[in-house]
Amino acid sequence: MKEIEIYTDGACSGNPGPGGWGAVLIYNENEKEISGYEKDTTNNRMELLAPIRALELLKEACNVKIYSDSAYVVNAFKNKWITNWQRNGWKTASKKPVENQDLWKNLIELTSKHQVEWIKVKGHSDNEKNNRCDFLATEAIKNNK
């Protein structure tokens, strides 16, 4: 299987408010940057949409490393929150409906096609690719205001 690295980030100007997401996909020496905008959204939705849009571009099953500064996204997979949510009828531990179920379900479906490793990176730090994703996300907002 092909080895793909994906860096993702989401941003919001106000929360809720206008939002953007950015991703950098890396395969061997090739890099592809993608980004998008939503008029009225939340930061968490943008953090979820970035890996969704990146994974949608993959045409075959791959080994994928997804780097994100979102503890919300990374921990949901690494700490098995998703498994618990599904088992509990998409309710949190406090019995409240899980937010952003539509995006979570989409992301679960997409990740099931690949071997995915989630890696948490520190945001707004020295990670060049994460910083690039942040730039892409914030530019998407600026360019659509």
Secondary structure, DSSP 8 states (H G I E B T S, - for coil): -EEEEEEEEEEESSSSEEEEEEEEEEETTEEEEEEEEEEEE-HHHHHHHHHHHHHHT--S-EEEEEEES-HHHHHHHHT-HHHHHHHTTSB-TTS-B-TTHHHHHHHHHHHTTSEEEEEE--TTSS-HHHHHHHHHHHHHHHTT-
